[in-house]
């Protein structure tokens, strides 16, 4: 189950909303916990047991740490969390690479065919990072261990951000687990944010995704024209941004409805003037997690230039690996890491002296080219795709067909225009307008319109994936 389905919108959410608000305060965490387990089980069935086990282990680890057995509690948390993540997410990847290595040296690899595939539990990368960060924070005295299992389990399993983030830290949500008040304003703001996120996902991301998928999956990369190749990677960049930021908006909105203030996860990353700034605006909860729990423990920038550069490369190697068990994700992470390293060495000074549009162009080019690595089906196709981008090819898609595509596919053309406009902070401008009868009418009319349009797409059963669910 995910947010942009009829089951969630018309059955699950209304029922949970009603039960929650008619429950006494002392039972509300229990209501959310049960609802979250049902939400996860609806899609993952028995795999919910892995999440429950992770929750129980880290709850106990927190108590072990506070009881004086600090290292035992911490190591048990790290071993169980990382062990679980590596087994379920990277076991198949390891077998694939073992098979390829054996074949390359002429050894028999047929025995690997009998090894069963491991199923990847939805959202495991997110909830494992949450539970692990809790134990680490208890170890360093940043938070006290939770004394109520229901409160802690609600934190781990909270359905609005369970399967695709944002990655929430216990210290940021602890106060709301203990006591929270919900006003009409919270509910209004929450639903407004949810509708905006839903429309970003349905109206923009899904339409861009149709075009991107038709280029990456529906065409032979050798037959792509250069304009079509650029179109594919630009629309994929829009798809992943509006897909993921849309989900984050919905998660933040739902959290607000239930009395939780979840931190922002995106801040208009496409207006960045450097890759360093991009990572301060893109998937903020993940980049800050790696900063605090990997980069700084490795030494950060405190142990000299050489060690700083090595730490950066390690962090972005792991960042790539976190996104997927495939070499293209690793290379994508290293690609960003190298540009961050270059900016630290000299590029940042050059950029600061250059014209602002040049800074924006540089950043957008690096990010866009990185999406080729992220989205490519295999390394061979990725290499050909890069060549198509920079060595002009007419392919089998003529200029006339290219122009006709947008005339005949106005939905996609309209979505691309919206994607371009709302990648800029125009919404912040509208939020600053004085509230009066006219502006409120326009605002509410806009929200109702985009909600109805989103529902029409959902009810038609059209293309509706969530990219980050597989991470």
C-alpha positions as CSV (number, residue, x, y, z in Angstrom):
1,X,0.0,0.0,0.0
2,X,1.2,3.5,-0.7
3,X,-0.3,7.0,-0.5
4,X,-1.4,7.4,-4.1
5,X,-3.8,4.5,-4.2
6,X,-7.5,4.4,-3.8
7,X,-7.3,1.9,-0.9
8,X,-5.2,4.3,1.1
9,X,-7.0,7.5,0.2
10,X,-10.6,6.2,0.5
11,X,-10.4,3.4,3.1
12,X,-7.2,3.3,5.2
13,X,-6.6,7.0,5.9
14,X,-10.2,8.0,6.7
15,X,-10.6,5.0,9.1
16,X,-7.3,5.7,10.9
17,X,-8.1,9.4,11.1
18,X,-11.5,8.8,12.7
19,X,-10.3,6.1,15.1
20,X,-7.4,8.2,16.1
21,X,-9.3,11.4,16.8
22,X,-12.1,9.6,18.7
23,X,-9.5,7.8,20.9
24,X,-8.2,9.1,24.2
25,X,-4.7,10.6,24.2
26,X,-3.2,7.7,26.1
27,X,-4.4,5.3,23.4
28,X,-3.3,7.3,20.3
29,X,0.2,5.9,20.0
30,X,-1.3,2.4,20.1
31,X,-3.7,3.3,17.4
32,X,-0.9,4.6,15.2
33,X,1.2,1.5,15.9
34,X,-1.5,-0.9,14.9
35,X,-2.3,1.2,11.8
36,X,1.3,1.3,10.8
37,X,1.7,-2.4,11.1
38,X,-1.4,-3.0,9.0
39,X,-0.1,-0.5,6.5
40,X,3.2,-2.3,6.1
41,X,1.7,-5.8,6.3
42,X,-0.7,-5.0,3.5
43,X,2.3,-4.8,1.1
44,X,5.0,-6.9,2.7
45,X,3.1,-9.6,4.7
46,X,5.5,-11.8,6.7
47,X,8.4,-9.3,6.1
48,X,6.8,-7.1,8.8
49,X,8.5,-9.5,11.2
50,X,11.9,-8.2,10.2
51,X,10.8,-4.6,11.1
52,X,9.3,-5.8,14.4
53,X,12.5,-7.7,15.3
54,X,14.6,-4.6,14.5
55,X,12.4,-2.5,16.7
56,X,12.6,-4.9,19.7
57,X,16.3,-5.3,19.4
58,X,17.1,-1.6,19.4
59,X,14.6,-0.9,22.2
60,X,16.5,-3.5,24.3
61,X,19.9,-2.1,23.1
62,X,19.0,1.3,24.4
63,X,18.3,-0.1,27.8
64,X,21.6,-2.1,27.7
65,X,23.5,1.0,26.9
66,X,21.9,3.0,29.8
67,X,22.4,0.1,32.2
68,X,26.2,0.4,31.9
69,X,26.7,-2.2,29.2
70,X,27.3,0.6,26.7
71,X,29.6,-1.2,24.2
72,X,27.6,-4.4,24.2
73,X,24.3,-2.5,23.5
74,X,25.9,-0.4,20.7
75,X,27.7,-3.3,19.0
76,X,24.6,-5.5,19.2
77,X,22.6,-2.7,17.5
78,X,25.2,-2.1,14.8
79,X,25.6,-5.8,14.1
80,X,21.9,-6.6,14.0
81,X,21.0,-3.6,11.9
82,X,23.9,-3.7,9.4
83,X,23.7,-7.5,9.3
84,X,20.0,-7.3,8.4
85,X,20.5,-4.6,5.9
86,X,23.4,-6.3,4.2
87,X,21.7,-9.7,4.0
88,X,18.4,-8.5,2.6
89,X,19.7,-5.8,0.4
90,X,23.1,-7.0,-0.8
91,X,23.0,-10.8,-0.7
92,X,21.8,-11.1,-4.3
93,X,24.3,-8.5,-5.4
94,X,27.1,-10.5,-3.8
95,X,26.0,-13.7,-5.5
96,X,25.8,-11.9,-8.9
97,X,29.3,-10.6,-8.4
98,X,30.6,-14.0,-7.2
99,X,29.2,-15.6,-10.3
100,X,30.7,-13.0,-12.6
101,X,34.1,-13.3,-10.9
102,X,34.1,-17.1,-11.2
103,X,33.1,-17.0,-14.8
104,X,35.8,-14.4,-15.6
105,X,38.5,-16.8,-14.2
106,X,37.1,-19.8,-16.0
107,X,35.7,-21.5,-12.9
108,X,32.3,-23.4,-12.7
109,X,29.6,-21.1,-11.3
110,X,26.6,-23.2,-12.0
111,X,26.1,-23.9,-8.2
112,X,25.1,-20.3,-7.7
113,X,22.0,-20.9,-9.8
114,X,20.5,-23.0,-7.0
115,X,21.0,-20.3,-4.4
116,X,17.5,-18.8,-3.7
117,X,17.0,-15.1,-4.2
118,X,16.4,-12.9,-1.1
119,X,13.4,-10.7,-1.1
120,X,14.1,-7.0,-0.3
121,X,11.7,-5.7,2.4
122,X,10.1,-2.4,1.5
123,X,11.7,0.6,3.2
124,X,14.4,-1.4,5.1
125,X,17.1,1.2,4.3
126,X,15.0,3.8,6.0
127,X,13.8,2.1,9.2
128,X,17.2,0.4,9.8
129,X,18.9,3.8,9.7
130,X,16.3,5.2,12.2
131,X,16.7,2.4,14.7
132,X,20.5,2.4,14.4
133,X,20.7,6.2,14.9
134,X,18.6,5.8,18.1
135,X,21.1,3.4,19.7
136,X,24.0,5.5,18.6
137,X,22.4,8.7,20.1
138,X,21.7,6.8,23.4
139,X,25.3,5.7,23.5
140,X,26.6,9.2,23.2
141,X,24.1,10.6,25.6
142,X,22.2,12.7,23.1
143,X,18.8,11.1,24.1
144,X,17.5,9.0,26.9
145,X,16.5,5.4,26.2
146,X,12.7,5.1,25.7
147,X,10.9,3.6,28.7
148,X,7.7,2.8,26.8
149,X,7.9,0.2,24.1
150,X,4.7,1.5,22.4
151,X,6.2,5.0,22.1
152,X,9.4,3.6,20.6
153,X,7.6,1.2,18.2
154,X,5.4,4.1,17.0
155,X,8.6,6.1,16.2
156,X,10.1,3.2,14.1
157,X,6.9,2.1,12.4
158,X,5.1,5.5,11.9
159,X,3.4,4.9,8.6
160,X,3.7,8.4,7.0
161,X,7.4,8.1,6.8
162,X,8.0,4.4,7.2
163,X,8.9,3.2,3.7
164,X,10.4,6.2,2.0
165,X,11.4,8.7,4.6
166,X,12.3,11.3,5.6
167,X,14.7,9.5,8.0
168,X,13.5,10.7,11.4
169,X,15.8,10.8,14.4
170,X,14.4,10.0,17.8
171,X,15.5,13.3,19.3
172,X,13.5,15.2,16.7
173,X,10.2,13.3,17.5
174,X,10.6,12.3,21.1
175,X,8.5,15.2,22.5
176,X,5.6,14.4,20.2
177,X,5.6,10.7,21.2
178,X,5.2,11.7,24.8
179,X,2.7,14.6,24.4
180,X,1.2,16.4,21.5
181,X,-1.6,18.7,20.8
182,X,-3.4,18.9,17.5
183,X,-5.2,22.1,16.4
184,X,-7.6,22.7,13.5
185,X,-4.7,24.6,11.9
186,X,-2.4,21.6,12.1
187,X,-5.1,19.5,10.4
188,X,-5.6,22.1,7.7
189,X,-1.9,22.6,7.0
190,X,-1.4,18.9,7.1
191,X,-4.0,18.1,4.5
192,X,-2.8,21.1,2.3
193,X,0.7,19.7,2.4
194,X,-0.5,16.2,1.6
195,X,-2.5,17.4,-1.4
196,X,0.5,19.3,-2.8
197,X,2.7,16.2,-2.4
198,X,0.1,14.0,-4.0
199,X,-0.3,16.3,-7.0
200,X,3.5,16.5,-7.4
201,X,3.6,12.8,-7.5
202,X,0.5,12.1,-9.7
203,X,0.4,15.1,-12.0
204,X,4.1,15.8,-12.5
205,X,6.3,12.8,-11.6
206,X,4.1,10.1,-13.1
207,X,3.7,12.0,-16.4
208,X,7.4,12.7,-16.6
209,X,8.0,9.1,-15.7
210,X,6.0,7.8,-18.7
211,X,8.3,9.7,-21.1
212,X,11.5,8.8,-19.2
213,X,10.6,5.1,-19.1
214,X,9.7,5.1,-22.8
215,X,13.2,6.4,-23.6
216,X,15.2,4.2,-21.2
217,X,13.1,1.0,-21.3
218,X,11.1,1.2,-24.5
219,X,13.9,2.1,-27.0
220,X,17.1,0.6,-28.1
221,X,19.7,3.0,-26.8
222,X,21.6,2.7,-30.0
223,X,18.6,4.1,-31.9
224,X,18.2,7.2,-29.7
225,X,18.7,10.6,-31.2
226,X,20.7,13.2,-29.2
227,X,17.6,15.5,-28.5
228,X,15.6,12.5,-27.4
229,X,18.5,11.3,-25.1
230,X,18.6,14.8,-23.5
231,X,14.9,14.8,-23.1
232,X,14.9,11.4,-21.4
233,X,17.5,12.3,-18.8
234,X,15.9,15.7,-18.0
235,X,12.5,14.2,-17.6
236,X,13.9,11.5,-15.4
237,X,15.5,14.1,-13.2
238,X,12.1,15.8,-12.8
239,X,10.4,12.4,-12.2
240,X,12.7,11.4,-9.3
241,X,12.6,14.8,-7.7
242,X,8.8,15.2,-7.8
243,X,8.3,11.5,-6.9
244,X,10.5,11.6,-3.9
245,X,9.8,15.2,-2.7
246,X,6.1,14.6,-3.3
247,X,6.3,11.5,-1.0
248,X,8.1,13.6,1.6
249,X,5.5,16.3,1.4
250,X,2.8,13.7,1.9
251,X,4.7,12.2,4.9
252,X,5.2,15.7,6.5
253,X,1.6,16.5,5.9
254,X,0.3,13.3,7.4
255,X,2.6,13.7,10.3
256,X,1.2,17.2,11.0
257,X,-2.4,15.8,10.9
258,X,-1.5,13.4,13.7
259,X,0.4,16.0,15.7
260,X,4.0,15.3,14.6
261,X,6.4,17.9,13.2
262,X,8.6,16.0,10.7
263,X,11.6,18.0,9.4
264,X,11.9,19.0,5.8
265,X,13.6,16.7,3.3
266,X,13.9,18.9,0.2
267,X,14.6,22.6,-0.3
268,X,14.5,23.4,-4.0
269,X,17.7,21.5,-4.9
270,X,17.6,22.6,-8.6
271,X,18.4,26.2,-7.7
272,X,21.8,25.1,-6.2
273,X,25.0,26.8,-7.3
274,X,27.3,23.9,-6.4
275,X,27.2,20.2,-5.7
276,X,27.9,20.9,-2.1
277,X,24.8,23.1,-1.9
278,X,22.8,20.5,-3.8
279,X,23.4,18.0,-1.1
280,X,22.3,20.4,1.5
281,X,19.0,20.7,-0.3
282,X,18.5,17.2,-1.7
283,X,17.3,14.3,0.6
284,X,18.4,16.3,3.6
285,X,17.6,13.6,6.2
286,X,19.9,11.1,4.4
287,X,22.8,13.5,3.8
288,X,22.7,14.8,7.4
289,X,22.6,11.2,8.6
290,X,25.7,10.3,6.7
291,X,27.4,13.5,7.9
292,X,26.7,12.8,11.6
293,X,27.0,9.0,11.8
294,X,29.7,8.3,9.2
295,X,31.6,11.4,8.0
296,X,32.2,12.9,11.4
297,X,33.1,9.6,13.1
298,X,35.6,8.9,10.3
299,X,37.3,12.2,11.3
300,X,35.4,14.6,9.1
301,X,37.7,17.5,8.1
302,X,39.7,17.4,11.4
303,X,42.6,15.1,10.3
304,X,44.1,16.9,7.4
305,X,43.3,17.5,3.8
306,X,44.1,14.0,2.6
307,X,41.9,12.3,5.2
308,X,39.1,14.7,4.5
309,X,39.1,13.8,0.8
310,X,39.2,10.1,1.7
311,X,36.3,10.5,4.1
312,X,34.2,12.3,1.4
313,X,34.8,9.5,-1.1
314,X,33.9,6.8,1.5
315,X,30.7,8.6,2.4
316,X,29.6,8.9,-1.2
317,X,30.6,5.4,-2.0
318,X,28.2,4.3,0.8
319,X,25.6,6.8,-0.3
320,X,25.6,5.2,-3.7
321,X,25.4,1.7,-2.2
322,X,22.6,2.8,0.1
323,X,20.5,3.7,-3.0
324,X,20.8,0.3,-4.6
325,X,22.7,-3.0,-4.8
326,X,24.2,-2.3,-8.3
327,X,27.5,-0.8,-9.5
328,X,25.8,2.0,-11.3
329,X,24.5,3.3,-8.0
330,X,28.0,3.1,-6.5
331,X,29.5,4.9,-9.5
332,X,26.7,7.6,-9.2
333,X,27.7,8.1,-5.6
334,X,31.4,8.4,-6.4
335,X,30.6,10.7,-9.3
336,X,29.1,13.2,-6.8
337,X,31.9,12.6,-4.4
338,X,34.5,13.4,-6.9
339,X,32.8,16.8,-7.8
340,X,32.6,17.6,-4.1
341,X,36.3,16.8,-3.8
342,X,37.1,19.1,-6.8
343,X,35.0,21.9,-5.2
344,X,37.0,21.6,-2.0
345,X,40.3,21.6,-4.0
346,X,39.7,24.6,-6.3
347,X,36.4,24.6,-8.1
348,X,34.4,26.3,-5.3
349,X,36.7,29.4,-5.5
350,X,36.3,29.5,-9.3
351,X,32.5,29.2,-9.0
352,X,32.2,32.0,-6.5
353,X,34.0,34.3,-8.9
354,X,31.8,33.4,-11.9
355,X,28.4,34.7,-13.0
356,X,25.5,33.1,-11.1
357,X,23.9,31.5,-14.2
358,X,27.2,29.7,-14.8
359,X,27.1,28.3,-11.3
360,X,23.6,27.1,-11.8
361,X,24.4,25.6,-15.2
362,X,27.4,23.7,-13.8
363,X,25.4,22.2,-11.0
364,X,22.4,21.2,-13.2
365,X,24.8,19.6,-15.7
366,X,26.6,17.6,-13.1
367,X,23.3,16.5,-11.4
368,X,21.6,15.7,-14.8
369,X,24.6,13.7,-16.1
370,X,24.6,11.8,-12.8
371,X,21.0,10.6,-13.4
372,X,22.3,8.7,-16.5
373,X,24.4,6.6,-14.0
374,X,21.4,6.3,-11.6
375,X,18.8,5.3,-14.2
376,X,20.8,3.4,-16.8
377,X,19.9,-0.3,-17.2
378,X,23.5,-1.5,-17.4
379,X,27.0,-0.1,-17.7
380,X,27.1,-0.8,-21.4
381,X,23.9,1.2,-22.1
382,X,25.1,4.0,-19.8
383,X,28.3,4.4,-21.9
384,X,26.3,4.5,-25.1
385,X,23.8,7.0,-23.5
386,X,26.7,9.4,-22.6
387,X,27.9,9.2,-26.2
388,X,24.5,10.0,-27.5
389,X,24.4,13.1,-25.3
390,X,27.6,14.6,-26.5
391,X,28.1,13.2,-30.0
392,X,25.2,14.3,-32.2
393,X,23.0,11.5,-33.6
394,X,19.7,11.7,-35.4
395,X,18.9,8.2,-34.4
396,X,15.5,6.9,-35.6
397,X,13.6,9.9,-34.2
398,X,13.5,12.7,-36.7
399,X,13.1,16.4,-35.8
400,X,9.6,16.5,-37.1
401,X,8.6,13.4,-35.0
402,X,10.3,15.0,-32.0
403,X,8.2,18.2,-32.3
404,X,5.0,16.3,-33.1
405,X,5.5,14.3,-29.9
406,X,4.7,17.3,-27.8
407,X,1.9,18.4,-30.0
408,X,0.2,15.0,-29.7
409,X,1.1,14.5,-26.0
410,X,-0.1,17.7,-24.3
411,X,-0.4,16.1,-20.9
412,X,3.3,15.3,-20.8
413,X,4.2,18.7,-22.3
414,X,2.0,20.5,-19.6
415,X,3.6,18.4,-16.9
416,X,7.1,19.4,-18.0
417,X,6.1,23.0,-17.9
418,X,4.8,22.6,-14.3
419,X,8.0,20.6,-13.4
420,X,10.1,23.5,-14.6
421,X,8.1,26.2,-12.8
422,X,7.7,24.4,-9.5
423,X,11.4,23.4,-9.3
424,X,11.8,27.1,-8.5
425,X,10.7,28.5,-5.1
426,X,7.4,30.0,-6.5
427,X,5.4,28.3,-3.8
428,X,7.3,30.3,-1.1
429,X,6.3,33.5,-2.9
430,X,2.6,32.5,-2.8
431,X,2.8,31.6,0.9
432,X,4.0,35.2,1.6
433,X,1.0,36.8,0.1
434,X,-1.4,38.4,2.6
435,X,-4.4,36.3,3.4
436,X,-7.7,37.8,2.5
437,X,-11.0,36.5,1.0
438,X,-9.6,36.6,-2.5
439,X,-6.3,34.9,-1.9
440,X,-7.9,32.3,0.3
441,X,-10.5,31.5,-2.4
442,X,-7.8,31.2,-5.0
443,X,-5.7,29.0,-2.7
444,X,-8.5,26.7,-1.8
445,X,-9.8,26.5,-5.4
446,X,-6.3,25.6,-6.6
447,X,-5.9,22.8,-3.9
448,X,-9.4,21.4,-4.8
449,X,-8.6,21.4,-8.5
450,X,-5.2,19.6,-8.2
451,X,-6.7,17.1,-5.7
452,X,-9.6,16.3,-8.2
453,X,-7.1,16.0,-11.1
454,X,-4.9,13.7,-9.0
455,X,-7.9,11.5,-8.0
456,X,-9.0,11.3,-11.7
457,X,-5.5,9.9,-12.6
458,X,-5.6,7.4,-9.7
459,X,-9.1,6.2,-10.4
460,X,-8.1,5.6,-14.1
461,X,-5.5,3.2,-12.9
462,X,-2.7,5.0,-14.8
463,X,1.0,4.6,-14.4
464,X,1.7,5.1,-10.6
465,X,5.1,3.8,-9.3
466,X,7.1,5.1,-6.3
467,X,10.8,5.2,-7.1
468,X,12.2,5.3,-3.6
469,X,10.1,2.4,-2.3
470,X,12.7,0.0,-3.6
471,X,15.4,1.5,-1.5
